[in-house]
Structure formats: structure tokens, C-alpha cells
Amino acid sequence: MTENIKEFISAGDEETQKFAEKFAKKLKGGDIVALSGGLGAGKTVFCKGLAQGLGIKDTVKSPTFTVLNLYKGMFNLYHYDVYRIINQNELFETGFYDNTADKNGITVIEWPQNIRSILEGFKHYKVTIERTDEDNKRFITISK
């Protein structure tokens, strides 16, 4: 059964980042955050807020073409974009299983639906970001 943790309506990138920054304070080493949402929904913006909340000073960029970006702060932040991952072997080659086992790390995964069967074996936060019909607003739901 899924437990709803938080629902939030963001008026734009700045509010999305601030919300994620506050959420980051609840995270502990070994946590996994699965970020779902369409193109341009704000997944990387949310990850930027998480990074700020974890004391990371580096500029967070989408790992679309690199699959994984690593940032260091209070925790190691493993930022994945698995949009192009097509099988478990490719995911294994990224160090995914070692990174998710890092008790001093937080793993963030964009496009988690592409590895749904793998994620079923891990406890994780599910963050869904949906754009609304109004300007730049986003509806964000976090559940575990």
C-alpha cells in the first residue's frame, strides 16, 4: 500500500526547488527517490532543490546523455536518467547496484518507469510531477 507523504502545487521552478530542498532534509543515506513526469515537467529542477538541501554547491545538470551525474555534499548524490536504459545489464554497468547500496548516498532516478521491475526490489520515494494547464504550475506528489 502506498502512503501519501506530501502534495504540493508549485507556481514555477523556484517554488519547485524550495519544496525539494525542504524534502531533502528528510532524506537519509541509502534513500532512493524516483522522479516521474513528462518532458519538461521539472524533474531536474526538483533534483537541483534536493542537491541544495543536501549542501551540494555544484551546478546540477540533467544526466540525459551521461546516464549518471555524481555530486558530493553531505551525501553523495547519484543522479540518474534511465530514459535510454534498455536492460538490466546496461543499468548494472552504470554502478547502479553499488550506488544504491551506498549508505552515504542518495540516489535520484529520472524516468523510473523504465526500470519499474528493478525498482520493485527497493524501498523508495515516488515523486510525481505533473504540469497543470495553468502557466508554469506543477502538481507534485510524494509517496513512499
C-alpha atoms as one frame of an Amber mdcrd trajectory, in Angstrom:
protein
   0.000   0.000   0.000   1.299   3.437  -0.899   1.416   6.070   1.815   0.971
   9.665   0.628   3.592  11.848   2.216   3.011  15.246   0.655   1.154  17.034
  -2.102   2.173  20.460  -3.337   1.278  22.861  -6.128   4.285  24.786  -7.375
   3.985  28.070  -9.252   7.308  27.553 -11.044  10.932  26.459 -10.913  11.854
  28.466  -7.815   8.995  27.034  -5.743   9.729  23.515  -7.016  13.364  23.867
  -5.937  12.445  25.229  -2.498   9.953  22.402  -1.940  12.571  19.809  -2.940
  15.173  21.491  -0.734  12.869  21.065   2.286  12.119  17.471   1.302  15.876
  16.749   1.139  16.105  17.380   4.895  14.014  14.197   5.420  16.352  12.012
   3.391  18.950   9.743   4.915  21.822   7.764   3.481  20.725   4.924   1.233
  17.429   6.576   0.235  16.201   6.355  -3.339  13.980   8.979  -4.970  12.168
   8.024  -8.177  11.155  11.142 -10.171   8.318  10.649 -12.654   6.944  13.247
 -15.039   6.814  14.090 -18.710   9.398  16.035 -20.666   9.798  19.475 -19.143
   7.799  18.593 -16.023  10.586  19.727 -13.705  12.395  16.533 -12.700  15.862
  18.061 -12.960  14.611  21.251 -11.279  13.413  19.085  -8.378  16.825  17.380
  -8.250  18.514  20.800  -8.101  16.460  21.556  -4.989  17.396  18.217  -3.444
  21.060  18.978  -4.091  20.752  22.384  -2.416  19.103  20.746   0.597  21.992
  18.274   0.779  24.576  21.061   0.799  25.791  20.451  -2.745  27.305  23.542
  -4.322  27.871  22.138  -7.829  25.533  23.059 -10.673  23.113  20.185 -11.169
  22.569  19.294 -14.814  20.364  16.708 -16.462  22.189  13.402 -16.936  20.226
  12.716 -20.132  23.268  11.823 -22.224  25.606  10.667 -19.454  23.002   8.498
 -17.638  24.635   9.344 -14.277  25.941  12.508 -12.654  27.611  12.322  -9.240
  27.598  15.262  -6.825  29.238  15.406  -3.412  27.870  17.164  -0.348  26.539
  15.894   2.981  25.784  12.766   0.944  26.895  11.501  -2.434  24.050  12.335
  -4.822  23.722   9.816  -7.646  21.506  11.486 -10.253  20.327   9.022 -12.902
  18.384   9.493 -16.111  17.399   5.985 -17.206  15.376   7.093 -20.225  17.782
   5.312 -22.574  18.477   2.252 -20.396  17.060  -0.769 -22.178  18.003  -3.685
 -19.919  19.323  -4.705 -16.522  22.864  -5.234 -17.851  23.108  -1.614 -19.009
  21.895  -0.449 -15.610  24.414  -2.716 -13.873  27.237  -1.181 -15.931  26.427
   2.274 -14.514  27.237   1.099 -10.983  23.556   1.342 -10.024  23.593  -1.525
  -7.523  26.763  -0.294  -5.802  25.460   3.279  -5.714  22.066   2.341  -4.250
  23.902   0.358  -1.545  25.987   3.427  -0.571  24.805   4.312   2.948  26.367
   7.745   2.440  24.476   8.268  -0.802  21.107   9.388  -2.081  20.033   8.007
  -5.467  17.687  10.071  -7.655  16.235   8.413 -10.739  14.530  10.228 -13.598
  12.261   8.070 -15.800  11.939   5.300 -13.177   9.120   3.661 -15.156  11.835
   2.373 -17.500  13.255   0.229 -14.673   9.998  -0.407 -12.806  10.605  -4.134
 -12.333  14.058  -3.452 -10.872  12.812  -0.703  -8.541  10.180  -3.046  -7.092
  13.046  -4.630  -5.143  13.952  -1.346  -3.434  12.121   0.804  -0.917  11.952
   4.266  -2.424  10.163   7.589  -2.512   7.944   8.125  -5.525   7.819  11.727
  -6.681   5.372  12.538  -9.449   5.473  15.945 -11.129   2.629  16.888 -13.437
   2.287  20.162 -15.282  -1.110  21.780 -14.931  -2.960  23.754 -17.582  -2.083
  26.970 -15.772   1.108  28.707 -16.895   4.125  27.125 -15.202   2.302  25.378
 -12.333   3.175  21.842 -11.309   1.351  19.368  -9.104   3.901  17.400  -7.049
   3.056  14.258  -5.096   5.489  12.395  -2.877   4.661   8.939  -1.592   6.608
   6.032  -0.191
